[in-house]
Structure formats: structure tokens, C-alpha cells
Amino acid sequence: MVIAIGLEGSANKVGVGIRRDGEVLANCRQTYISPPREGFLPRETAQHHREKIIGLVREALTVSAFPQMR
């Protein structure tokens, strides 16, 4: 059995995925929405990602441990 956890951060999204033997068990994401006409500011986007990542890891672990919650 192979279990993999992936953490991803991009310009406006942060996510956590968990797979077991090729099956996706969790794919949890949060999106940073910038204020209108401001675009993505690196500092604010990074702060958003820092605030969300632990909750996303917990959510992904919970969802993957209890697949019926998907």
C-alpha cells in the first residue's frame, strides 16, 4: 500500500491532497480572493496560505480517514 500526501501553493490557491494506491482520498483547497482591482499581492497571499494550511491538512486527514464524508 502506497499513501502519498501533497501540499500545493500557487498564486491564489493552497491545497492538500491524499492518495492511497492511486485513489484520491482527499483534495482540499482554499482560494485567496484579492480585493477588486488590486491583483494578488505576495504578502497577503502568503498570509492567507499560512492561515489556511493547518486546517486544510486536518480536513484532508479527516476526509481520507472517513471516506463516507466525501
mmJSON file of the N, C-alpha and C atoms, coordinates in Angstrom:
{"data_MODEL":{"atom_site":{
"group_PDB":["ATOM","ATOM","ATOM","ATOM","ATOM","ATOM","ATOM","ATOM","ATOM","ATOM","ATOM","ATOM","ATOM","ATOM","ATOM","ATOM","ATOM","ATOM","ATOM","ATOM","ATOM","ATOM","ATOM","ATOM","ATOM","ATOM","ATOM","ATOM","ATOM","ATOM","ATOM","ATOM","ATOM","ATOM","ATOM","ATOM","ATOM","ATOM","ATOM","ATOM","ATOM","ATOM","ATOM","ATOM","ATOM","ATOM","ATOM","ATOM","ATOM","ATOM","ATOM","ATOM","ATOM","ATOM","ATOM","ATOM","ATOM","ATOM","ATOM","ATOM","ATOM","ATOM","ATOM","ATOM","ATOM","ATOM","ATOM","ATOM","ATOM","ATOM","ATOM","ATOM","ATOM","ATOM","ATOM","ATOM","ATOM","ATOM","ATOM","ATOM","ATOM","ATOM","ATOM","ATOM","ATOM","ATOM","ATOM","ATOM","ATOM","ATOM","ATOM","ATOM","ATOM","ATOM","ATOM","ATOM","ATOM","ATOM","ATOM","ATOM","ATOM","ATOM","ATOM","ATOM","ATOM","ATOM","ATOM","ATOM","ATOM","ATOM","ATOM","ATOM","ATOM","ATOM","ATOM","ATOM","ATOM","ATOM","ATOM","ATOM","ATOM","ATOM","ATOM","ATOM","ATOM","ATOM","ATOM","ATOM","ATOM","ATOM","ATOM","ATOM","ATOM","ATOM","ATOM","ATOM","ATOM","ATOM","ATOM","ATOM","ATOM","ATOM","ATOM","ATOM","ATOM","ATOM","ATOM","ATOM","ATOM","ATOM","ATOM","ATOM","ATOM","ATOM","ATOM","ATOM","ATOM","ATOM","ATOM","ATOM","ATOM","ATOM","ATOM","ATOM","ATOM","ATOM","ATOM","ATOM","ATOM","ATOM","ATOM","ATOM","ATOM","ATOM","ATOM","ATOM","ATOM","ATOM","ATOM","ATOM","ATOM","ATOM","ATOM","ATOM","ATOM","ATOM","ATOM","ATOM","ATOM","ATOM","ATOM","ATOM","ATOM","ATOM","ATOM","ATOM","ATOM","ATOM","ATOM","ATOM","ATOM","ATOM","ATOM","ATOM","ATOM","ATOM","ATOM","ATOM","ATOM","ATOM"],
"id":[1,2,3,4,5,6,7,8,9,10,11,12,13,14,15,16,17,18,19,20,21,22,23,24,25,26,27,28,29,30,31,32,33,34,35,36,37,38,39,40,41,42,43,44,45,46,47,48,49,50,51,52,53,54,55,56,57,58,59,60,61,62,63,64,65,66,67,68,69,70,71,72,73,74,75,76,77,78,79,80,81,82,83,84,85,86,87,88,89,90,91,92,93,94,95,96,97,98,99,100,101,102,103,104,105,106,107,108,109,110,111,112,113,114,115,116,117,118,119,120,121,122,123,124,125,126,127,128,129,130,131,132,133,134,135,136,137,138,139,140,141,142,143,144,145,146,147,148,149,150,151,152,153,154,155,156,157,158,159,160,161,162,163,164,165,166,167,168,169,170,171,172,173,174,175,176,177,178,179,180,181,182,183,184,185,186,187,188,189,190,191,192,193,194,195,196,197,198,199,200,201,202,203,204,205,206,207,208,209,210],
"type_symbol":["N","C","C","N","C","C","N","C","C","N","C","C","N","C","C","N","C","C","N","C","C","N","C","C","N","C","C","N","C","C","N","C","C","N","C","C","N","C","C","N","C","C","N","C","C","N","C","C","N","C","C","N","C","C","N","C","C","N","C","C","N","C","C","N","C","C","N","C","C","N","C","C","N","C","C","N","C","C","N","C","C","N","C","C","N","C","C","N","C","C","N","C","C","N","C","C","N","C","C","N","C","C","N","C","C","N","C","C","N","C","C","N","C","C","N","C","C","N","C","C","N","C","C","N","C","C","N","C","C","N","C","C","N","C","C","N","C","C","N","C","C","N","C","C","N","C","C","N","C","C","N","C","C","N","C","C","N","C","C","N","C","C","N","C","C","N","C","C","N","C","C","N","C","C","N","C","C","N","C","C","N","C","C","N","C","C","N","C","C","N","C","C","N","C","C","N","C","C","N","C","C","N","C","C","N","C","C","N","C","C"],
"label_atom_id":["N","CA","C","N","CA","C","N","CA","C","N","CA","C","N","CA","C","N","CA","C","N","CA","C","N","CA","C","N","CA","C","N","CA","C","N","CA","C","N","CA","C","N","CA","C","N","CA","C","N","CA","C","N","CA","C","N","CA","C","N","CA","C","N","CA","C","N","CA","C","N","CA","C","N","CA","C","N","CA","C","N","CA","C","N","CA","C","N","CA","C","N","CA","C","N","CA","C","N","CA","C","N","CA","C","N","CA","C","N","CA","C","N","CA","C","N","CA","C","N","CA","C","N","CA","C","N","CA","C","N","CA","C","N","CA","C","N","CA","C","N","CA","C","N","CA","C","N","CA","C","N","CA","C","N","CA","C","N","CA","C","N","CA","C","N","CA","C","N","CA","C","N","CA","C","N","CA","C","N","CA","C","N","CA","C","N","CA","C","N","CA","C","N","CA","C","N","CA","C","N","CA","C","N","CA","C","N","CA","C","N","CA","C","N","CA","C","N","CA","C","N","CA","C","N","CA","C","N","CA","C","N","CA","C","N","CA","C","N","CA","C","N","CA","C"],
"label_alt_id":[null,null,null,null,null,null,null,null,null,null,null,null,null,null,null,null,null,null,null,null,null,null,null,null,null,null,null,null,null,null,null,null,null,null,null,null,null,null,null,null,null,null,null,null,null,null,null,null,null,null,null,null,null,null,null,null,null,null,null,null,null,null,null,null,null,null,null,null,null,null,null,null,null,null,null,null,null,null,null,null,null,null,null,null,null,null,null,null,null,null,null,null,null,null,null,null,null,null,null,null,null,null,null,null,null,null,null,null,null,null,null,null,null,null,null,null,null,null,null,null,null,null,null,null,null,null,null,null,null,null,null,null,null,null,null,null,null,null,null,null,null,null,null,null,null,null,null,null,null,null,null,null,null,null,null,null,null,null,null,null,null,null,null,null,null,null,null,null,null,null,null,null,null,null,null,null,null,null,null,null,null,null,null,null,null,null,null,null,null,null,null,null,null,null,null,null,null,null,null,null,null,null,null,null,null,null,null,null,null,null],
"label_comp_id":["MET","MET","MET","VAL","VAL","VAL","ILE","ILE","ILE","ALA","ALA","ALA","ILE","ILE","ILE","GLY","GLY","GLY","LEU","LEU","LEU","GLU","GLU","GLU","GLY","GLY","GLY","SER","SER","SER","ALA","ALA","ALA","ASN","ASN","ASN","LYS","LYS","LYS","VAL","VAL","VAL","GLY","GLY","GLY","VAL","VAL","VAL","GLY","GLY","GLY","ILE","ILE","ILE","ARG","ARG","ARG","ARG","ARG","ARG","ASP","ASP","ASP","GLY","GLY","GLY","GLU","GLU","GLU","VAL","VAL","VAL","LEU","LEU","LEU","ALA","ALA","ALA","ASN","ASN","ASN","CYS","CYS","CYS","ARG","ARG","ARG","GLN","GLN","GLN","THR","THR","THR","TYR","TYR","TYR","ILE","ILE","ILE","SER","SER","SER","PRO","PRO","PRO","PRO","PRO","PRO","ARG","ARG","ARG","GLU","GLU","GLU","GLY","GLY","GLY","PHE","PHE","PHE","LEU","LEU","LEU","PRO","PRO","PRO","ARG","ARG","ARG","GLU","GLU","GLU","THR","THR","THR","ALA","ALA","ALA","GLN","GLN","GLN","HIS","HIS","HIS","HIS","HIS","HIS","ARG","ARG","ARG","GLU","GLU","GLU","LYS","LYS","LYS","ILE","ILE","ILE","ILE","ILE","ILE","GLY","GLY","GLY","LEU","LEU","LEU","VAL","VAL","VAL","ARG","ARG","ARG","GLU","GLU","GLU","ALA","ALA","ALA","LEU","LEU","LEU","THR","THR","THR","VAL","VAL","VAL","SER","SER","SER","ALA","ALA","ALA","PHE","PHE","PHE","PRO","PRO","PRO","GLN","GLN","GLN","MET","MET","MET","ARG","ARG","ARG"],
"label_asym_id":["A","A","A","A","A","A","A","A","A","A","A","A","A","A","A","A","A","A","A","A","A","A","A","A","A","A","A","A","A","A","A","A","A","A","A","A","A","A","A","A","A","A","A","A","A","A","A","A","A","A","A","A","A","A","A","A","A","A","A","A","A","A","A","A","A","A","A","A","A","A","A","A","A","A","A","A","A","A","A","A","A","A","A","A","A","A","A","A","A","A","A","A","A","A","A","A","A","A","A","A","A","A","A","A","A","A","A","A","A","A","A","A","A","A","A","A","A","A","A","A","A","A","A","A","A","A","A","A","A","A","A","A","A","A","A","A","A","A","A","A","A","A","A","A","A","A","A","A","A","A","A","A","A","A","A","A","A","A","A","A","A","A","A","A","A","A","A","A","A","A","A","A","A","A","A","A","A","A","A","A","A","A","A","A","A","A","A","A","A","A","A","A","A","A","A","A","A","A","A","A","A","A","A","A","A","A","A","A","A","A"],
"label_entity_id":["1","1","1","1","1","1","1","1","1","1","1","1","1","1","1","1","1","1","1","1","1","1","1","1","1","1","1","1","1","1","1","1","1","1","1","1","1","1","1","1","1","1","1","1","1","1","1","1","1","1","1","1","1","1","1","1","1","1","1","1","1","1","1","1","1","1","1","1","1","1","1","1","1","1","1","1","1","1","1","1","1","1","1","1","1","1","1","1","1","1","1","1","1","1","1","1","1","1","1","1","1","1","1","1","1","1","1","1","1","1","1","1","1","1","1","1","1","1","1","1","1","1","1","1","1","1","1","1","1","1","1","1","1","1","1","1","1","1","1","1","1","1","1","1","1","1","1","1","1","1","1","1","1","1","1","1","1","1","1","1","1","1","1","1","1","1","1","1","1","1","1","1","1","1","1","1","1","1","1","1","1","1","1","1","1","1","1","1","1","1","1","1","1","1","1","1","1","1","1","1","1","1","1","1","1","1","1","1","1","1"],
"label_seq_id":[1,1,1,2,2,2,3,3,3,4,4,4,5,5,5,6,6,6,7,7,7,8,8,8,9,9,9,10,10,10,11,11,11,12,12,12,13,13,13,14,14,14,15,15,15,16,16,16,17,17,17,18,18,18,19,19,19,20,20,20,21,21,21,22,22,22,23,23,23,24,24,24,25,25,25,26,26,26,27,27,27,28,28,28,29,29,29,30,30,30,31,31,31,32,32,32,33,33,33,34,34,34,35,35,35,36,36,36,37,37,37,38,38,38,39,39,39,40,40,40,41,41,41,42,42,42,43,43,43,44,44,44,45,45,45,46,46,46,47,47,47,48,48,48,49,49,49,50,50,50,51,51,51,52,52,52,53,53,53,54,54,54,55,55,55,56,56,56,57,57,57,58,58,58,59,59,59,60,60,60,61,61,61,62,62,62,63,63,63,64,64,64,65,65,65,66,66,66,67,67,67,68,68,68,69,69,69,70,70,70],
"pdbx_PDB_ins_code":[null,null,null,null,null,null,null,null,null,null,null,null,null,null,null,null,null,null,null,null,null,null,null,null,null,null,null,null,null,null,null,null,null,null,null,null,null,null,null,null,null,null,null,null,null,null,null,null,null,null,null,null,null,null,null,null,null,null,null,null,null,null,null,null,null,null,null,null,null,null,null,null,null,null,null,null,null,null,null,null,null,null,null,null,null,null,null,null,null,null,null,null,null,null,null,null,null,null,null,null,null,null,null,null,null,null,null,null,null,null,null,null,null,null,null,null,null,null,null,null,null,null,null,null,null,null,null,null,null,null,null,null,null,null,null,null,null,null,null,null,null,null,null,null,null,null,null,null,null,null,null,null,null,null,null,null,null,null,null,null,null,null,null,null,null,null,null,null,null,null,null,null,null,null,null,null,null,null,null,null,null,null,null,null,null,null,null,null,null,null,null,null,null,null,null,null,null,null,null,null,null,null,null,null,null,null,null,null,null,null],
"Cartn_x":[0.853,0.0,0.899,0.613,1.342,0.382,0.783,-0.004,0.871,0.311,1.046,0.211,0.887,0.228,0.947,0.175,0.742,0.238,1.144,0.819,1.142,0.204,0.365,0.0,0.818,0.512,0.783,-0.124,0.065,-0.248,-0.433,-0.671,-1.842,-2.911,-4.065,-4.702,-4.143,-4.731,-3.713,-4.211,-3.402,-4.221,-3.562,-4.315,-3.524,-4.272,-3.698,-4.441,-3.685,-4.279,-3.7,-4.501,-4.041,-4.517,-3.579,-3.891,-3.432,-4.18,-3.773,-3.905,-2.795,-2.783,-3.476,-3.225,-3.779,-5.164,-5.839,-7.177,-7.062,-7.736,-7.736,-8.691,-8.142,-8.952,-9.362,-8.54,-8.843,-8.205,-8.88,-8.374,-8.984,-8.413,-8.979,-8.23,-8.976,-8.38,-9.054,-8.295,-8.81,-8.255,-9.059,-8.658,-8.609,-7.517,-7.395,-8.064,-8.997,-9.681,-9.159,-8.483,-7.936,-9.033,-8.837,-9.799,-9.886,-11.038,-11.211,-10.133,-9.644,-8.661,-7.304,-7.003,-5.696,-4.778,-5.321,-4.472,-3.97,-3.094,-2.561,-1.304,-1.331,-0.174,0.536,1.828,2.526,2.398,2.528,2.478,1.103,0.034,-1.317,-1.655,-1.209,-1.452,-0.712,0.526,1.306,0.659,0.166,-0.519,-1.761,-2.532,-3.714,-3.315,-2.28,-1.849,-1.401,-0.647,-0.217,-1.407,-2.409,-3.592,-4.424,-4.39,-5.27,-4.639,-3.311,-2.686,-2.922,-2.838,-3.039,-4.463,-5.437,-6.829,-7.053,-6.383,-6.517,-5.903,-4.762,-4.154,-5.099,-5.64,-6.592,-7.816,-8.349,-9.521,-9.2,-8.051,-7.667,-7.485,-6.866,-6.692,-8.033,-8.938,-10.261,-11.041,-11.057,-11.806,-11.225,-9.909,-9.302,-9.475,-9.597,-9.816,-11.26,-12.174,-13.601,-14.157,-13.889,-14.273,-15.752,-16.623,-18.048,-18.368,-17.427,-17.649,-17.461,-16.952,-16.711,-17.99],
"Cartn_y":[-1.176,0.0,1.239,2.147,3.408,4.535,5.363,6.542,7.769,8.767,9.995,11.191,12.191,13.455,14.55,15.409,16.501,17.835,18.795,20.164,21.064,21.944,22.783,24.216,25.118,26.529,27.207,28.048,28.763,30.235,30.957,32.396,32.711,31.918,32.252,31.047,29.854,28.659,27.948,27.29,26.409,25.138,23.995,22.752,21.605,20.568,19.341,18.168,17.234,16.04,14.795,13.756,12.461,11.383,10.486,9.357,8.069,7.005,5.673,4.734,4.109,3.175,3.757,5.037,5.671,6.266,5.973,6.53,7.848,8.871,10.166,10.067,10.228,10.179,11.567,12.561,13.936,14.893,16.004,17.068,18.37,18.891,20.057,21.313,22.385,23.625,24.855,25.92,27.243,28.231,29.209,30.214,31.584,32.299,33.681,34.578,35.39,36.345,37.738,38.341,39.678,40.73,41.86,42.949,43.387,43.883,44.311,45.301,45.115,45.994,46.026,45.058,45.051,43.95,42.891,41.781,41.015,40.063,39.258,39.901,40.256,40.829,39.703,39.497,38.351,38.237,39.329,39.267,38.802,39.364,38.995,37.554,37.162,35.789,34.802,35.086,34.213,34.125,35.242,35.236,34.345,34.451,33.603,32.131,31.783,30.388,29.891,30.721,30.34,30.11,30.949,30.817,29.58,29.112,28.022,26.634,26.527,25.236,24.196,24.559,23.577,23.042,23.903,23.466,22.557,22.849,22.001,20.621,20.563,19.266,18.464,19.098,18.398,17.915,18.771,18.396,17.207,17.248,16.161,14.851,14.903,13.69,13.136,14.011,13.571,12.952,13.625,13.13,11.797,11.679,10.433,9.288,9.579,8.522,8.055,8.927,8.623,8.926,8.041,8.319,8.614,8.148,8.411,9.907,10.702,12.141,12.889,12.235,12.913,13.198],
"Cartn_z":[0.0,0.0,0.0,-0.919,-1.013,-0.679,0.293,0.667,0.421,-0.258,-0.547,-0.131,0.445,0.776,-0.015,-0.634,-1.415,-0.91,-0.812,-0.414,-1.604,-1.956,-3.14,-2.807,-3.268,-3.143,-4.472,-4.911,-6.169,-5.931,-6.996,-6.881,-5.958,-6.036,-5.202,-4.518,-4.704,-4.091,-3.222,-2.182,-1.349,-1.17,-1.237,-1.171,-0.581,-0.168,0.375,-0.255,-0.778,-1.359,-0.735,-0.616,-0.113,-1.071,-1.439,-2.327,-1.653,-1.921,-1.474,-2.662,-3.042,-4.169,-5.402,-5.687,-6.878,-6.711,-5.614,-5.369,-4.611,-5.097,-4.409,-3.219,-2.022,-0.807,-0.331,-0.637,-0.22,-1.218,-1.462,-2.332,-1.83,-0.764,-0.063,-0.495,-0.779,-1.285,-0.675,-0.643,-0.289,-1.302,-1.666,-2.643,-1.994,-2.23,-1.786,-2.827,-2.367,-3.239,-2.891,-3.835,-3.582,-3.717,-3.06,-3.216,-4.685,-5.105,-6.509,-6.943,-8.149,-8.787,-8.087,-7.21,-6.545,-7.046,-7.637,-8.044,-6.824,-7.068,-5.971,-5.424,-4.165,-3.509,-2.751,-3.004,-2.423,-0.904,-0.187,1.282,1.763,1.217,1.641,1.243,0.049,-0.4,0.492,0.824,1.713,3.091,3.605,4.905,4.844,3.783,3.596,3.629,2.876,2.809,4.191,4.925,6.283,7.202,7.091,7.958,7.627,6.39,5.941,5.952,5.868,5.604,6.705,7.96,9.038,9.016,8.831,8.738,7.547,6.432,5.249,5.482,6.154,6.473,7.367,8.385,9.277,8.507,7.644,6.846,5.941,5.273,4.368,5.129,6.298,7.101,7.564,7.96,8.406,7.251,6.118,4.955,4.481,4.459,3.964,4.949,6.229,7.223,7.233,6.796,6.787,5.393,4.41,3.024,2.83,3.705,3.548,3.713,4.228,4.395,3.084,2.031,0.747,0.034],
"occupancy":[1.0,1.0,1.0,1.0,1.0,1.0,1.0,1.0,1.0,1.0,1.0,1.0,1.0,1.0,1.0,1.0,1.0,1.0,1.0,1.0,1.0,1.0,1.0,1.0,1.0,1.0,1.0,1.0,1.0,1.0,1.0,1.0,1.0,1.0,1.0,1.0,1.0,1.0,1.0,1.0,1.0,1.0,1.0,1.0,1.0,1.0,1.0,1.0,1.0,1.0,1.0,1.0,1.0,1.0,1.0,1.0,1.0,1.0,1.0,1.0,1.0,1.0,1.0,1.0,1.0,1.0,1.0,1.0,1.0,1.0,1.0,1.0,1.0,1.0,1.0,1.0,1.0,1.0,1.0,1.0,1.0,1.0,1.0,1.0,1.0,1.0,1.0,1.0,1.0,1.0,1.0,1.0,1.0,1.0,1.0,1.0,1.0,1.0,1.0,1.0,1.0,1.0,1.0,1.0,1.0,1.0,1.0,1.0,1.0,1.0,1.0,1.0,1.0,1.0,1.0,1.0,1.0,1.0,1.0,1.0,1.0,1.0,1.0,1.0,1.0,1.0,1.0,1.0,1.0,1.0,1.0,1.0,1.0,1.0,1.0,1.0,1.0,1.0,1.0,1.0,1.0,1.0,1.0,1.0,1.0,1.0,1.0,1.0,1.0,1.0,1.0,1.0,1.0,1.0,1.0,1.0,1.0,1.0,1.0,1.0,1.0,1.0,1.0,1.0,1.0,1.0,1.0,1.0,1.0,1.0,1.0,1.0,1.0,1.0,1.0,1.0,1.0,1.0,1.0,1.0,1.0,1.0,1.0,1.0,1.0,1.0,1.0,1.0,1.0,1.0,1.0,1.0,1.0,1.0,1.0,1.0,1.0,1.0,1.0,1.0,1.0,1.0,1.0,1.0,1.0,1.0,1.0,1.0,1.0,1.0],
"B_iso_or_equiv":[0.0,0.0,0.0,0.0,0.0,0.0,0.0,0.0,0.0,0.0,0.0,0.0,0.0,0.0,0.0,0.0,0.0,0.0,0.0,0.0,0.0,0.0,0.0,0.0,0.0,0.0,0.0,0.0,0.0,0.0,0.0,0.0,0.0,0.0,0.0,0.0,0.0,0.0,0.0,0.0,0.0,0.0,0.0,0.0,0.0,0.0,0.0,0.0,0.0,0.0,0.0,0.0,0.0,0.0,0.0,0.0,0.0,0.0,0.0,0.0,0.0,0.0,0.0,0.0,0.0,0.0,0.0,0.0,0.0,0.0,0.0,0.0,0.0,0.0,0.0,0.0,0.0,0.0,0.0,0.0,0.0,0.0,0.0,0.0,0.0,0.0,0.0,0.0,0.0,0.0,0.0,0.0,0.0,0.0,0.0,0.0,0.0,0.0,0.0,0.0,0.0,0.0,0.0,0.0,0.0,0.0,0.0,0.0,0.0,0.0,0.0,0.0,0.0,0.0,0.0,0.0,0.0,0.0,0.0,0.0,0.0,0.0,0.0,0.0,0.0,0.0,0.0,0.0,0.0,0.0,0.0,0.0,0.0,0.0,0.0,0.0,0.0,0.0,0.0,0.0,0.0,0.0,0.0,0.0,0.0,0.0,0.0,0.0,0.0,0.0,0.0,0.0,0.0,0.0,0.0,0.0,0.0,0.0,0.0,0.0,0.0,0.0,0.0,0.0,0.0,0.0,0.0,0.0,0.0,0.0,0.0,0.0,0.0,0.0,0.0,0.0,0.0,0.0,0.0,0.0,0.0,0.0,0.0,0.0,0.0,0.0,0.0,0.0,0.0,0.0,0.0,0.0,0.0,0.0,0.0,0.0,0.0,0.0,0.0,0.0,0.0,0.0,0.0,0.0,0.0,0.0,0.0,0.0,0.0,0.0],
"pdbx_formal_charge":[null,null,null,null,null,null,null,null,null,null,null,null,null,null,null,null,null,null,null,null,null,null,null,null,null,null,null,null,null,null,null,null,null,null,null,null,null,null,null,null,null,null,null,null,null,null,null,null,null,null,null,null,null,null,null,null,null,null,null,null,null,null,null,null,null,null,null,null,null,null,null,null,null,null,null,null,null,null,null,null,null,null,null,null,null,null,null,null,null,null,null,null,null,null,null,null,null,null,null,null,null,null,null,null,null,null,null,null,null,null,null,null,null,null,null,null,null,null,null,null,null,null,null,null,null,null,null,null,null,null,null,null,null,null,null,null,null,null,null,null,null,null,null,null,null,null,null,null,null,null,null,null,null,null,null,null,null,null,null,null,null,null,null,null,null,null,null,null,null,null,null,null,null,null,null,null,null,null,null,null,null,null,null,null,null,null,null,null,null,null,null,null,null,null,null,null,null,null,null,null,null,null,null,null,null,null,null,null,null,null],
"auth_seq_id":[1,1,1,2,2,2,3,3,3,4,4,4,5,5,5,6,6,6,7,7,7,8,8,8,9,9,9,10,10,10,11,11,11,12,12,12,13,13,13,14,14,14,15,15,15,16,16,16,17,17,17,18,18,18,19,19,19,20,20,20,21,21,21,22,22,22,23,23,23,24,24,24,25,25,25,26,26,26,27,27,27,28,28,28,29,29,29,30,30,30,31,31,31,32,32,32,33,33,33,34,34,34,35,35,35,36,36,36,37,37,37,38,38,38,39,39,39,40,40,40,41,41,41,42,42,42,43,43,43,44,44,44,45,45,45,46,46,46,47,47,47,48,48,48,49,49,49,50,50,50,51,51,51,52,52,52,53,53,53,54,54,54,55,55,55,56,56,56,57,57,57,58,58,58,59,59,59,60,60,60,61,61,61,62,62,62,63,63,63,64,64,64,65,65,65,66,66,66,67,67,67,68,68,68,69,69,69,70,70,70],
"auth_comp_id":["MET","MET","MET","VAL","VAL","VAL","ILE","ILE","ILE","ALA","ALA","ALA","ILE","ILE","ILE","GLY","GLY","GLY","LEU","LEU","LEU","GLU","GLU","GLU","GLY","GLY","GLY","SER","SER","SER","ALA","ALA","ALA","ASN","ASN","ASN","LYS","LYS","LYS","VAL","VAL","VAL","GLY","GLY","GLY","VAL","VAL","VAL","GLY","GLY","GLY","ILE","ILE","ILE","ARG","ARG","ARG","ARG","ARG","ARG","ASP","ASP","ASP","GLY","GLY","GLY","GLU","GLU","GLU","VAL","VAL","VAL","LEU","LEU","LEU","ALA","ALA","ALA","ASN","ASN","ASN","CYS","CYS","CYS","ARG","ARG","ARG","GLN","GLN","GLN","THR","THR","THR","TYR","TYR","TYR","ILE","ILE","ILE","SER","SER","SER","PRO","PRO","PRO","PRO","PRO","PRO","ARG","ARG","ARG","GLU","GLU","GLU","GLY","GLY","GLY","PHE","PHE","PHE","LEU","LEU","LEU","PRO","PRO","PRO","ARG","ARG","ARG","GLU","GLU","GLU","THR","THR","THR","ALA","ALA","ALA","GLN","GLN","GLN","HIS","HIS","HIS","HIS","HIS","HIS","ARG","ARG","ARG","GLU","GLU","GLU","LYS","LYS","LYS","ILE","ILE","ILE","ILE","ILE","ILE","GLY","GLY","GLY","LEU","LEU","LEU","VAL","VAL","VAL","ARG","ARG","ARG","GLU","GLU","GLU","ALA","ALA","ALA","LEU","LEU","LEU","THR","THR","THR","VAL","VAL","VAL","SER","SER","SER","ALA","ALA","ALA","PHE","PHE","PHE","PRO","PRO","PRO","GLN","GLN","GLN","MET","MET","MET","ARG","ARG","ARG"],
"auth_asym_id":["A","A","A","A","A","A","A","A","A","A","A","A","A","A","A","A","A","A","A","A","A","A","A","A","A","A","A","A","A","A","A","A","A","A","A","A","A","A","A","A","A","A","A","A","A","A","A","A","A","A","A","A","A","A","A","A","A","A","A","A","A","A","A","A","A","A","A","A","A","A","A","A","A","A","A","A","A","A","A","A","A","A","A","A","A","A","A","A","A","A","A","A","A","A","A","A","A","A","A","A","A","A","A","A","A","A","A","A","A","A","A","A","A","A","A","A","A","A","A","A","A","A","A","A","A","A","A","A","A","A","A","A","A","A","A","A","A","A","A","A","A","A","A","A","A","A","A","A","A","A","A","A","A","A","A","A","A","A","A","A","A","A","A","A","A","A","A","A","A","A","A","A","A","A","A","A","A","A","A","A","A","A","A","A","A","A","A","A","A","A","A","A","A","A","A","A","A","A","A","A","A","A","A","A","A","A","A","A","A","A"],
"auth_atom_id":["N","CA","C","N","CA","C","N","CA","C","N","CA","C","N","CA","C","N","CA","C","N","CA","C","N","CA","C","N","CA","C","N","CA","C","N","CA","C","N","CA","C","N","CA","C","N","CA","C","N","CA","C","N","CA","C","N","CA","C","N","CA","C","N","CA","C","N","CA","C","N","CA","C","N","CA","C","N","CA","C","N","CA","C","N","CA","C","N","CA","C","N","CA","C","N","CA","C","N","CA","C","N","CA","C","N","CA","C","N","CA","C","N","CA","C","N","CA","C","N","CA","C","N","CA","C","N","CA","C","N","CA","C","N","CA","C","N","CA","C","N","CA","C","N","CA","C","N","CA","C","N","CA","C","N","CA","C","N","CA","C","N","CA","C","N","CA","C","N","CA","C","N","CA","C","N","CA","C","N","CA","C","N","CA","C","N","CA","C","N","CA","C","N","CA","C","N","CA","C","N","CA","C","N","CA","C","N","CA","C","N","CA","C","N","CA","C","N","CA","C","N","CA","C","N","CA","C","N","CA","C","N","CA","C","N","CA","C","N","CA","C","N","CA","C"],
"pdbx_PDB_model_num":[1,1,1,1,1,1,1,1,1,1,1,1,1,1,1,1,1,1,1,1,1,1,1,1,1,1,1,1,1,1,1,1,1,1,1,1,1,1,1,1,1,1,1,1,1,1,1,1,1,1,1,1,1,1,1,1,1,1,1,1,1,1,1,1,1,1,1,1,1,1,1,1,1,1,1,1,1,1,1,1,1,1,1,1,1,1,1,1,1,1,1,1,1,1,1,1,1,1,1,1,1,1,1,1,1,1,1,1,1,1,1,1,1,1,1,1,1,1,1,1,1,1,1,1,1,1,1,1,1,1,1,1,1,1,1,1,1,1,1,1,1,1,1,1,1,1,1,1,1,1,1,1,1,1,1,1,1,1,1,1,1,1,1,1,1,1,1,1,1,1,1,1,1,1,1,1,1,1,1,1,1,1,1,1,1,1,1,1,1,1,1,1,1,1,1,1,1,1,1,1,1,1,1,1,1,1,1,1,1,1]
}}}
